[in-house]
Amino acid sequence: MSDRRSQRIRQQLRQHPNPRGRHDPVAFHVQIRRVYQPAGESPTAADQHAQLARQLRRQRQGRG
């Protein structure tokens, strides 16, 4: 039985080789945004948040 199960898993892996590897080029927050953002809605809020984060980072680096 376990043999049959492993065969099925191997087939599935053949169909979808490494669907989400560790070295995924897509960043995690981008995936989340894709999932939770309804189609046709502009991600302005997320972009504003990213801009704020960038500004804060720049200020911190300038001080240091």
PQR file of N, CA, C, O and H, with PARSE charges and radii, in Angstrom:
ATOM      1  N   MET A   1       0.835  -1.208   0.000 -0.4000 1.5000
ATOM      2  CA  MET A   1       0.000   0.000   0.000 -0.0000 2.0000
ATOM      3  C   MET A   1       0.872   1.262   0.000  0.5500 1.7000
ATOM      4  O   MET A   1       0.646   2.190  -0.776 -0.5500 1.4000
ATOM      5  N   SER A   2       1.873   1.272   0.889 -0.4000 1.5000
ATOM      6  CA  SER A   2       2.754   2.435   0.945 -0.0000 2.0000
ATOM      7  C   SER A   2       3.495   2.593  -0.387  0.5500 1.7000
ATOM      8  O   SER A   2       3.793   3.707  -0.817 -0.5500 1.4000
ATOM      9  H   SER A   2       2.057   0.518   1.519  0.4000 1.0000
ATOM     10  N   ASP A   3       3.787   1.449  -1.034 -0.4000 1.5000
ATOM     11  CA  ASP A   3       4.456   1.493  -2.327 -0.0000 2.0000
ATOM     12  C   ASP A   3       3.585   2.219  -3.351  0.5500 1.7000
ATOM     13  O   ASP A   3       4.055   3.077  -4.098 -0.5500 1.4000
ATOM     14  H   ASP A   3       3.545   0.544  -0.685  0.4000 1.0000
ATOM     15  N   ARG A   4       2.304   1.852  -3.365 -0.4000 1.5000
ATOM     16  CA  ARG A   4       1.389   2.485  -4.310 -0.0000 2.0000
ATOM     17  C   ARG A   4       1.297   3.985  -4.032  0.5500 1.7000
ATOM     18  O   ARG A   4       1.247   4.805  -4.948 -0.5500 1.4000
ATOM     19  H   ARG A   4       1.922   1.155  -2.759  0.4000 1.0000
ATOM     20  N   ARG A   5       1.277   4.315  -2.744 -0.4000 1.5000
ATOM     21  CA  ARG A   5       1.184   5.719  -2.371 -0.0000 2.0000
ATOM     22  C   ARG A   5       2.422   6.487  -2.850  0.5500 1.7000
ATOM     23  O   ARG A   5       2.307   7.590  -3.385 -0.5500 1.4000
ATOM     24  H   ARG A   5       1.317   3.648  -2.000  0.4000 1.0000
ATOM     25  N   SER A   6       3.585   5.904  -2.658 -0.4000 1.5000
ATOM     26  CA  SER A   6       4.803   6.591  -3.089 -0.0000 2.0000
ATOM     27  C   SER A   6       4.806   6.750  -4.609  0.5500 1.7000
ATOM     28  O   SER A   6       5.273   7.764  -5.128 -0.5500 1.4000
ATOM     29  H   SER A   6       3.679   5.008  -2.223  0.4000 1.0000
ATOM     30  N   GLN A   7       4.282   5.741  -5.327 -0.4000 1.5000
ATOM     31  CA  GLN A   7       4.194   5.870  -6.786 -0.0000 2.0000
ATOM     32  C   GLN A   7       3.327   7.064  -7.163  0.5500 1.7000
ATOM     33  O   GLN A   7       3.677   7.849  -8.044 -0.5500 1.4000
ATOM     34  H   GLN A   7       3.903   4.917  -4.905  0.4000 1.0000
ATOM     35  N   ARG A   8       2.174   7.189  -6.473 -0.4000 1.5000
ATOM     36  CA  ARG A   8       1.277   8.299  -6.783 -0.0000 2.0000
ATOM     37  C   ARG A   8       1.965   9.635  -6.496  0.5500 1.7000
ATOM     38  O   ARG A   8       1.845  10.582  -7.275 -0.5500 1.4000
ATOM     39  H   ARG A   8       1.889   6.551  -5.757  0.4000 1.0000
ATOM     40  N   ILE A   9       2.677   9.705  -5.386 -0.4000 1.5000
ATOM     41  CA  ILE A   9       3.375  10.948  -5.039 -0.0000 2.0000
ATOM     42  C   ILE A   9       4.425  11.268  -6.093  0.5500 1.7000
ATOM     43  O   ILE A   9       4.601  12.424  -6.478 -0.5500 1.4000
ATOM     44  H   ILE A   9       2.775   8.936  -4.753  0.4000 1.0000
ATOM     45  N   ARG A  10       5.124  10.228  -6.560 -0.4000 1.5000
ATOM     46  CA  ARG A  10       6.139  10.457  -7.594 -0.0000 2.0000
ATOM     47  C   ARG A  10       5.495  10.999  -8.866  0.5500 1.7000
ATOM     48  O   ARG A  10       6.032  11.903  -9.506 -0.5500 1.4000
ATOM     49  H   ARG A  10       4.981   9.289  -6.248  0.4000 1.0000
ATOM     50  N   GLN A  11       4.330  10.437  -9.230 -0.4000 1.5000
ATOM     51  CA  GLN A  11       3.642  10.938 -10.425 -0.0000 2.0000
ATOM     52  C   GLN A  11       3.287  12.415 -10.255  0.5500 1.7000
ATOM     53  O   GLN A  11       3.500  13.220 -11.161 -0.5500 1.4000
ATOM     54  H   GLN A  11       3.894   9.703  -8.710  0.4000 1.0000
ATOM     55  N   GLN A  12       2.745  12.762  -9.091 -0.4000 1.5000
ATOM     56  CA  GLN A  12       2.372  14.155  -8.848 -0.0000 2.0000
ATOM     57  C   GLN A  12       3.600  15.064  -8.942  0.5500 1.7000
ATOM     58  O   GLN A  12       3.532  16.159  -9.500 -0.5500 1.4000
ATOM     59  H   GLN A  12       2.572  12.108  -8.354  0.4000 1.0000
ATOM     60  N   LEU A  13       4.718  14.595  -8.390 -0.4000 1.5000
ATOM     61  CA  LEU A  13       5.934  15.400  -8.443 -0.0000 2.0000
ATOM     62  C   LEU A  13       6.406  15.562  -9.883  0.5500 1.7000
ATOM     63  O   LEU A  13       6.937  16.609 -10.254 -0.5500 1.4000
ATOM     64  H   LEU A  13       4.773  13.705  -7.937  0.4000 1.0000
ATOM     65  N   ARG A  14       6.210  14.524 -10.690 -0.4000 1.5000
ATOM     66  CA  ARG A  14       6.592  14.629 -12.087 -0.0000 2.0000
ATOM     67  C   ARG A  14       5.744  15.695 -12.780  0.5500 1.7000
ATOM     68  O   ARG A  14       6.239  16.465 -13.603 -0.5500 1.4000
ATOM     69  H   ARG A  14       5.779  13.674 -10.389  0.4000 1.0000
ATOM     70  N   GLN A  15       4.444  15.724 -12.428 -0.4000 1.5000
ATOM     71  CA  GLN A  15       3.568  16.712 -13.056 -0.0000 2.0000
ATOM     72  C   GLN A  15       3.932  18.127 -12.605  0.5500 1.7000
ATOM     73  O   GLN A  15       3.976  19.050 -13.418 -0.5500 1.4000
ATOM     74  H   GLN A  15       4.042  15.099 -11.759  0.4000 1.0000
ATOM     75  N   HIS A  16       4.196  18.295 -11.293 -0.4000 1.5000
ATOM     76  CA  HIS A  16       4.517  19.608 -10.755 -0.0000 2.0000
ATOM     77  C   HIS A  16       5.897  19.556 -10.100  0.5500 1.7000
ATOM     78  O   HIS A  16       5.986  19.376  -8.886 -0.5500 1.4000
ATOM     79  H   HIS A  16       4.160  17.545 -10.633  0.4000 1.0000
ATOM     80  N   PRO A  17       6.962  19.705 -10.864 -0.5600 1.5000
ATOM     81  CA  PRO A  17       8.291  19.614 -10.272  0.2800 2.0000
ATOM     82  C   PRO A  17       8.587  20.823  -9.388  0.5500 1.7000
ATOM     83  O   PRO A  17       8.695  21.950  -9.871 -0.5500 1.4000
ATOM     84  N   ASN A  18       8.715  20.572  -8.097 -0.4000 1.5000
ATOM     85  CA  ASN A  18       9.096  21.616  -7.142 -0.0000 2.0000
ATOM     86  C   ASN A  18       8.249  22.880  -7.312  0.5500 1.7000
ATOM     87  O   ASN A  18       8.764  23.911  -7.745 -0.5500 1.4000
ATOM     88  H   ASN A  18       8.628  19.656  -7.705  0.4000 1.0000
ATOM     89  N   PRO A  19       6.958  22.815  -6.976 -0.5600 1.5000
ATOM     90  CA  PRO A  19       6.082  23.961  -7.223  0.2800 2.0000
ATOM     91  C   PRO A  19       6.534  25.226  -6.505  0.5500 1.7000
ATOM     92  O   PRO A  19       6.476  26.313  -7.081 -0.5500 1.4000
ATOM     93  N   ARG A  20       6.986  25.104  -5.248 -0.4000 1.5000
ATOM     94  CA  ARG A  20       7.477  26.279  -4.527 -0.0000 2.0000
ATOM     95  C   ARG A  20       8.783  25.913  -3.842  0.5500 1.7000
ATOM     96  O   ARG A  20       8.794  25.415  -2.717 -0.5500 1.4000
ATOM     97  H   ARG A  20       7.033  24.221  -4.780  0.4000 1.0000
ATOM     98  N   GLY A  21       9.876  26.167  -4.536 -0.4000 1.5000
ATOM     99  CA  GLY A  21      11.161  25.854  -3.938 -0.0000 2.0000
ATOM    100  C   GLY A  21      11.571  26.920  -2.945  0.5500 1.7000
ATOM    101  O   GLY A  21      10.936  27.970  -2.849 -0.5500 1.4000
ATOM    102  H   GLY A  21       9.866  26.572  -5.450  0.4000 1.0000
ATOM    103  N   ARG A  22      12.635  26.647  -2.209 -0.4000 1.5000
ATOM    104  CA  ARG A  22      13.131  27.646  -1.263 -0.0000 2.0000
ATOM    105  C   ARG A  22      13.695  28.837  -2.012  0.5500 1.7000
ATOM    106  O   ARG A  22      13.569  29.981  -1.576 -0.5500 1.4000
ATOM    107  H   ARG A  22      13.151  25.794  -2.287  0.4000 1.0000
ATOM    108  N   HIS A  23      14.318  28.553  -3.147 -0.4000 1.5000
ATOM    109  CA  HIS A  23      14.911  29.625  -3.937 -0.0000 2.0000
ATOM    110  C   HIS A  23      13.867  30.198  -4.879  0.5500 1.7000
ATOM    111  O   HIS A  23      14.119  30.346  -6.075 -0.5500 1.4000
ATOM    112  H   HIS A  23      14.420  27.623  -3.501  0.4000 1.0000
ATOM    113  N   ASP A  24      12.683  30.524  -4.338 -0.4000 1.5000
ATOM    114  CA  ASP A  24      11.602  31.047  -5.148 -0.0000 2.0000
ATOM    115  C   ASP A  24      11.915  32.495  -5.520  0.5500 1.7000
ATOM    116  O   ASP A  24      12.155  33.317  -4.636 -0.5500 1.4000
ATOM    117  H   ASP A  24      12.479  30.403  -3.367  0.4000 1.0000
ATOM    118  N   PRO A  25      11.917  32.818  -6.816 -0.5600 1.5000
ATOM    119  CA  PRO A  25      12.231  34.192  -7.202  0.2800 2.0000
ATOM    120  C   PRO A  25      11.186  35.191  -6.716  0.5500 1.7000
ATOM    121  O   PRO A  25      11.494  36.366  -6.519 -0.5500 1.4000
ATOM    122  N   VAL A  26       9.932  34.722  -6.520 -0.4000 1.5000
ATOM    123  CA  VAL A  26       8.872  35.636  -6.091 -0.0000 2.0000
ATOM    124  C   VAL A  26       8.977  35.854  -4.582  0.5500 1.7000
ATOM    125  O   VAL A  26       8.994  34.897  -3.807 -0.5500 1.4000
ATOM    126  H   VAL A  26       9.681  33.767  -6.679  0.4000 1.0000
ATOM    127  N   ALA A  27       9.046  37.106  -4.182 -0.4000 1.5000
ATOM    128  CA  ALA A  27       9.142  37.421  -2.757 -0.0000 2.0000
ATOM    129  C   ALA A  27       7.839  37.076  -2.051  0.5500 1.7000
ATOM    130  O   ALA A  27       6.768  37.056  -2.658 -0.5500 1.4000
ATOM    131  H   ALA A  27       9.032  37.882  -4.812  0.4000 1.0000
ATOM    132  N   PHE A  28       7.955  36.803  -0.748 -0.4000 1.5000
ATOM    133  CA  PHE A  28       6.791  36.351   0.013 -0.0000 2.0000
ATOM    134  C   PHE A  28       5.691  37.406   0.025  0.5500 1.7000
ATOM    135  O   PHE A  28       4.519  37.086  -0.169 -0.5500 1.4000
ATOM    136  H   PHE A  28       8.825  36.819  -0.255  0.4000 1.0000
ATOM    137  N   HIS A  29       6.070  38.679   0.254 -0.4000 1.5000
ATOM    138  CA  HIS A  29       5.035  39.716   0.345 -0.0000 2.0000
ATOM    139  C   HIS A  29       4.359  39.910  -1.005  0.5500 1.7000
ATOM    140  O   HIS A  29       3.189  40.288  -1.062 -0.5500 1.4000
ATOM    141  H   HIS A  29       7.023  38.940   0.411  0.4000 1.0000
ATOM    142  N   VAL A  30       5.087  39.653  -2.102 -0.4000 1.5000
ATOM    143  CA  VAL A  30       4.473  39.762  -3.427 -0.0000 2.0000
ATOM    144  C   VAL A  30       3.434  38.662  -3.597  0.5500 1.7000
ATOM    145  O   VAL A  30       2.346  38.910  -4.116 -0.5500 1.4000
ATOM    146  H   VAL A  30       6.037  39.346  -2.056  0.4000 1.0000
ATOM    147  N   GLN A  31       3.764  37.441  -3.159 -0.4000 1.5000
ATOM    148  CA  GLN A  31       2.788  36.354  -3.230 -0.0000 2.0000
ATOM    149  C   GLN A  31       1.547  36.714  -2.434  0.5500 1.7000
ATOM    150  O   GLN A  31       0.424  36.557  -2.912 -0.5500 1.4000
ATOM    151  H   GLN A  31       4.648  37.239  -2.738  0.4000 1.0000
ATOM    152  N   ILE A  32       1.759  37.204  -1.205 -0.4000 1.5000
ATOM    153  CA  ILE A  32       0.624  37.547  -0.346 -0.0000 2.0000
ATOM    154  C   ILE A  32      -0.234  38.606  -1.024  0.5500 1.7000
ATOM    155  O   ILE A  32      -1.461  38.515  -1.022 -0.5500 1.4000
ATOM    156  H   ILE A  32       2.672  37.332  -0.817  0.4000 1.0000
ATOM    157  N   ARG A  33       0.422  39.619  -1.609 -0.4000 1.5000
ATOM    158  CA  ARG A  33      -0.333  40.686  -2.258 -0.0000 2.0000
ATOM    159  C   ARG A  33      -1.158  40.110  -3.402  0.5500 1.7000
ATOM    160  O   ARG A  33      -2.317  40.476  -3.594 -0.5500 1.4000
ATOM    161  H   ARG A  33       1.419  39.693  -1.612  0.4000 1.0000
ATOM    162  N   ARG A  34      -0.535  39.190  -4.171 -0.4000 1.5000
ATOM    163  CA  ARG A  34      -1.262  38.573  -5.275 -0.0000 2.0000
ATOM    164  C   ARG A  34      -2.493  37.843  -4.762  0.5500 1.7000
ATOM    165  O   ARG A  34      -3.564  37.915  -5.364 -0.5500 1.4000
ATOM    166  H   ARG A  34       0.407  38.892  -4.016  0.4000 1.0000
ATOM    167  N   VAL A  35      -2.333  37.135  -3.637 -0.4000 1.5000
ATOM    168  CA  VAL A  35      -3.437  36.324  -3.129 -0.0000 2.0000
ATOM    169  C   VAL A  35      -4.559  37.208  -2.614  0.5500 1.7000
ATOM    170  O   VAL A  35      -5.727  36.984  -2.930 -0.5500 1.4000
ATOM    171  H   VAL A  35      -1.463  37.077  -3.147  0.4000 1.0000
ATOM    172  N   TYR A  36      -4.204  38.220  -1.814 -0.4000 1.5000
ATOM    173  CA  TYR A  36      -5.231  38.970  -1.096 -0.0000 2.0000
ATOM    174  C   TYR A  36      -5.739  40.193  -1.838  0.5500 1.7000
ATOM    175  O   TYR A  36      -6.692  40.831  -1.389 -0.5500 1.4000
ATOM    176  H   TYR A  36      -3.255  38.402  -1.558  0.4000 1.0000
ATOM    177  N   GLN A  37      -5.121  40.534  -2.968 -0.4000 1.5000
ATOM    178  CA  GLN A  37      -5.554  41.721  -3.689 -0.0000 2.0000
ATOM    179  C   GLN A  37      -6.600  41.328  -4.725  0.5500 1.7000
ATOM    180  O   GLN A  37      -6.291  40.550  -5.628 -0.5500 1.4000
ATOM    181  H   GLN A  37      -4.347  40.016  -3.333  0.4000 1.0000
ATOM    182  N   PRO A  38      -7.826  41.836  -4.629 -0.5600 1.5000
ATOM    183  CA  PRO A  38      -8.841  41.498  -5.628  0.2800 2.0000
ATOM    184  C   PRO A  38      -8.428  41.989  -7.011  0.5500 1.7000
ATOM    185  O   PRO A  38      -7.721  42.989  -7.139 -0.5500 1.4000
ATOM    186  N   ALA A  39      -8.868  41.291  -8.029 -0.4000 1.5000
ATOM    187  CA  ALA A  39      -8.478  41.638  -9.399 -0.0000 2.0000
ATOM    188  C   ALA A  39      -9.003  43.029  -9.749  0.5500 1.7000
ATOM    189  O   ALA A  39     -10.132  43.383  -9.410 -0.5500 1.4000
ATOM    190  H   ALA A  39      -9.442  40.479  -7.925  0.4000 1.0000
ATOM    191  N   GLY A  40      -8.170  43.808 -10.428 -0.4000 1.5000
ATOM    192  CA  GLY A  40      -8.575  45.128 -10.864 -0.0000 2.0000
ATOM    193  C   GLY A  40      -8.432  46.194  -9.799  0.5500 1.7000
ATOM    194  O   GLY A  40      -8.707  47.364 -10.065 -0.5500 1.4000
ATOM    195  H   GLY A  40      -7.252  43.520 -10.703  0.4000 1.0000
ATOM    196  N   GLU A  41      -8.009  45.827  -8.606 -0.4000 1.5000
ATOM    197  CA  GLU A  41      -7.841  46.816  -7.545 -0.0000 2.0000
ATOM    198  C   GLU A  41      -6.377  47.230  -7.481  0.5500 1.7000
ATOM    199  O   GLU A  41      -5.486  46.380  -7.475 -0.5500 1.4000
ATOM    200  H   GLU A  41      -7.785  44.877  -8.390  0.4000 1.0000
ATOM    201  N   SER A  42      -6.132  48.522  -7.434 -0.4000 1.5000
ATOM    202  CA  SER A  42      -4.748  48.998  -7.450 -0.0000 2.0000
ATOM    203  C   SER A  42      -4.127  48.859  -6.063  0.5500 1.7000
ATOM    204  O   SER A  42      -4.763  49.209  -5.069 -0.5500 1.4000
ATOM    205  H   SER A  42      -6.855  49.212  -7.439  0.4000 1.0000
ATOM    206  N   PRO A  43      -2.910  48.362  -5.980 -0.5600 1.5000
ATOM    207  CA  PRO A  43      -2.255  48.170  -4.673  0.2800 2.0000
ATOM    208  C   PRO A  43      -1.587  49.448  -4.183  0.5500 1.7000
ATOM    209  O   PRO A  43      -0.416  49.430  -3.803 -0.5500 1.4000
ATOM    210  N   THR A  44      -2.332  50.569  -4.188 -0.4000 1.5000
ATOM    211  CA  THR A  44      -1.708  51.846  -3.817 -0.0000 2.0000
ATOM    212  C   THR A  44      -1.316  51.842  -2.346  0.5500 1.7000
ATOM    213  O   THR A  44      -0.248  52.333  -1.982 -0.5500 1.4000
ATOM    214  H   THR A  44      -3.283  50.583  -4.497  0.4000 1.0000
ATOM    215  N   ALA A  45      -2.189  51.285  -1.494 -0.4000 1.5000
ATOM    216  CA  ALA A  45      -1.899  51.295  -0.062 -0.0000 2.0000
ATOM    217  C   ALA A  45      -0.596  50.544   0.212  0.5500 1.7000
ATOM    218  O   ALA A  45       0.254  51.010   0.971 -0.5500 1.4000
ATOM    219  H   ALA A  45      -3.057  50.887  -1.790  0.4000 1.0000
ATOM    220  N   ALA A  46      -0.452  49.381  -0.414 -0.4000 1.5000
ATOM    221  CA  ALA A  46       0.762  48.591  -0.208 -0.0000 2.0000
ATOM    222  C   ALA A  46       1.977  49.375  -0.707  0.5500 1.7000
ATOM    223  O   ALA A  46       3.030  49.374  -0.069 -0.5500 1.4000
ATOM    224  H   ALA A  46      -1.143  49.002  -1.030  0.4000 1.0000
ATOM    225  N   ASP A  47       1.821  50.047  -1.860 -0.4000 1.5000
ATOM    226  CA  ASP A  47       2.944  50.812  -2.394 -0.0000 2.0000
ATOM    227  C   ASP A  47       3.318  51.956  -1.453  0.5500 1.7000
ATOM    228  O   ASP A  47       4.498  52.218  -1.216 -0.5500 1.4000
ATOM    229  H   ASP A  47       0.966  50.047  -2.379  0.4000 1.0000
ATOM    230  N   GLN A  48       2.293  52.638  -0.919 -0.4000 1.5000
ATOM    231  CA  GLN A  48       2.584  53.716   0.033 -0.0000 2.0000
ATOM    232  C   GLN A  48       3.348  53.170   1.233  0.5500 1.7000
ATOM    233  O   GLN A  48       4.304  53.781   1.710 -0.5500 1.4000
ATOM    234  H   GLN A  48       1.335  52.425  -1.112  0.4000 1.0000
ATOM    235  N   HIS A  49       2.912  52.016   1.710 -0.4000 1.5000
ATOM    236  CA  HIS A  49       3.585  51.407   2.853 -0.0000 2.0000
ATOM    237  C   HIS A  49       5.040  51.109   2.512  0.5500 1.7000
ATOM    238  O   HIS A  49       5.940  51.357   3.314 -0.5500 1.4000
ATOM    239  H   HIS A  49       2.135  51.519   1.322  0.4000 1.0000
ATOM    240  N   ALA A  50       5.259  50.575   1.309 -0.4000 1.5000
ATOM    241  CA  ALA A  50       6.628  50.262   0.893 -0.0000 2.0000
ATOM    242  C   ALA A  50       7.461  51.544   0.817  0.5500 1.7000
ATOM    243  O   ALA A  50       8.621  51.568   1.230 -0.5500 1.4000
ATOM    244  H   ALA A  50       4.527  50.374   0.658  0.4000 1.0000
ATOM    245  N   GLN A  51       6.851  52.611   0.282 -0.4000 1.5000
ATOM    246  CA  GLN A  51       7.585  53.876   0.197 -0.0000 2.0000
ATOM    247  C   GLN A  51       7.976  54.373   1.589  0.5500 1.7000
ATOM    248  O   GLN A  51       9.109  54.803   1.807 -0.5500 1.4000
ATOM    249  H   GLN A  51       5.909  52.591  -0.054  0.4000 1.0000
ATOM    250  N   LEU A  52       7.026  54.309   2.531 -0.4000 1.5000
ATOM    251  CA  LEU A  52       7.334  54.738   3.896 -0.0000 2.0000
ATOM    252  C   LEU A  52       8.489  53.922   4.462  0.5500 1.7000
ATOM    253  O   LEU A  52       9.408  54.470   5.071 -0.5500 1.4000
ATOM    254  H   LEU A  52       6.106  53.959   2.354  0.4000 1.0000
ATOM    255  N   ALA A  53       8.436  52.619   4.259 -0.4000 1.5000
ATOM    256  CA  ALA A  53       9.495  51.754   4.777 -0.0000 2.0000
ATOM    257  C   ALA A  53      10.838  52.149   4.175  0.5500 1.7000
ATOM    258  O   ALA A  53      11.853  52.194   4.870 -0.5500 1.4000
ATOM    259  H   ALA A  53       7.690  52.174   3.764  0.4000 1.0000
ATOM    260  N   ARG A  54      10.834  52.437   2.863 -0.4000 1.5000
ATOM    261  CA  ARG A  54      12.079  52.827   2.207 -0.0000 2.0000
ATOM    262  C   ARG A  54      12.611  54.133   2.801  0.5500 1.7000
ATOM    263  O   ARG A  54      13.803  54.261   3.078 -0.5500 1.4000
ATOM    264  H   ARG A  54      10.009  52.401   2.298  0.4000 1.0000
ATOM    265  N   GLN A  55      11.706  55.101   2.992 -0.4000 1.5000
ATOM    266  CA  GLN A  55      12.135  56.380   3.568 -0.0000 2.0000
ATOM    267  C   GLN A  55      12.765  56.166   4.944  0.5500 1.7000
ATOM    268  O   GLN A  55      13.835  56.699   5.238 -0.5500 1.4000
ATOM    269  H   GLN A  55      10.737  54.996   2.767  0.4000 1.0000
ATOM    270  N   LEU A  56      12.088  55.380   5.781 -0.4000 1.5000
ATOM    271  CA  LEU A  56      12.613  55.127   7.125 -0.0000 2.0000
ATOM    272  C   LEU A  56      13.993  54.479   7.044  0.5500 1.7000
ATOM    273  O   LEU A  56      14.903  54.835   7.793 -0.5500 1.4000
ATOM    274  H   LEU A  56      11.219  54.947   5.542  0.4000 1.0000
ATOM    275  N   ARG A  57      14.134  53.528   6.127 -0.4000 1.5000
ATOM    276  CA  ARG A  57      15.416  52.841   5.995 -0.0000 2.0000
ATOM    277  C   ARG A  57      16.497  53.844   5.609  0.5500 1.7000
ATOM    278  O   ARG A  57      17.599  53.823   6.156 -0.5500 1.4000
ATOM    279  H   ARG A  57      13.394  53.240   5.519  0.4000 1.0000
ATOM    280  N   ARG A  58      16.168  54.736   4.649 -0.4000 1.5000
ATOM    281  CA  ARG A  58      17.148  55.723   4.207 -0.0000 2.0000
ATOM    282  C   ARG A  58      17.559  56.620   5.373  0.5500 1.7000
ATOM    283  O   ARG A  58      18.743  56.893   5.568 -0.5500 1.4000
ATOM    284  H   ARG A  58      15.273  54.754   4.204  0.4000 1.0000
ATOM    285  N   GLN A  59      16.565  57.076   6.149 -0.4000 1.5000
ATOM    286  CA  GLN A  59      16.883  57.950   7.283 -0.0000 2.0000
ATOM    287  C   GLN A  59      17.801  57.232   8.260  0.5500 1.7000
ATOM    288  O   GLN A  59      18.781  57.800   8.741 -0.5500 1.4000
ATOM    289  H   GLN A  59      15.603  56.854   5.990  0.4000 1.0000
ATOM    290  N   ARG A  60      17.471  55.966   8.550 -0.4000 1.5000
ATOM    291  CA  ARG A  60      18.285  55.206   9.497 -0.0000 2.0000
ATOM    292  C   ARG A  60      19.717  55.074   8.979  0.5500 1.7000
ATOM    293  O   ARG A  60      20.680  55.254   9.725 -0.5500 1.4000
ATOM    294  H   ARG A  60      16.675  55.504   8.159  0.4000 1.0000
ATOM    295  N   GLN A  61      19.841  54.756   7.682 -0.4000 1.5000
ATOM    296  CA  GLN A  61      21.181  54.579   7.118 -0.0000 2.0000
ATOM    297  C   GLN A  61      21.951  55.901   7.156  0.5500 1.7000
ATOM    298  O   GLN A  61      23.147  55.920   7.447 -0.5500 1.4000
ATOM    299  H   GLN A  61      19.059  54.609   7.076  0.4000 1.0000
ATOM    300  N   GLY A  62      21.255  57.011   6.861 -0.4000 1.5000
ATOM    301  CA  GLY A  62      21.914  58.310   6.874 -0.0000 2.0000
ATOM    302  C   GLY A  62      22.440  58.649   8.259  0.5500 1.7000
ATOM    303  O   GLY A  62      23.545  59.175   8.397 -0.5500 1.4000
ATOM    304  H   GLY A  62      20.283  56.996   6.625  0.4000 1.0000
ATOM    305  N   ARG A  63      21.649  58.347   9.288 -0.4000 1.5000
ATOM    306  CA  ARG A  63      22.092  58.623  10.661 -0.0000 2.0000
ATOM    307  C   ARG A  63      23.305  57.767  11.016  0.5500 1.7000
ATOM    308  O   ARG A  63      24.301  58.261  11.544 -0.5500 1.4000
ATOM    309  H   ARG A  63      20.752  57.920   9.176  0.4000 1.0000
ATOM    310  N   GLY A  64      23.196  56.461  10.713 -0.4000 1.5000
ATOM    311  CA  GLY A  64      24.260  55.542  11.091 -0.0000 2.0000
ATOM    312  C   GLY A  64      25.546  55.836  10.355  0.5500 1.7000
ATOM    313  O   GLY A  64      26.546  55.149  10.562 -0.5500 1.4000
ATOM    314  H   GLY A  64      22.386  56.060  10.284  0.4000 1.0000
TER
END
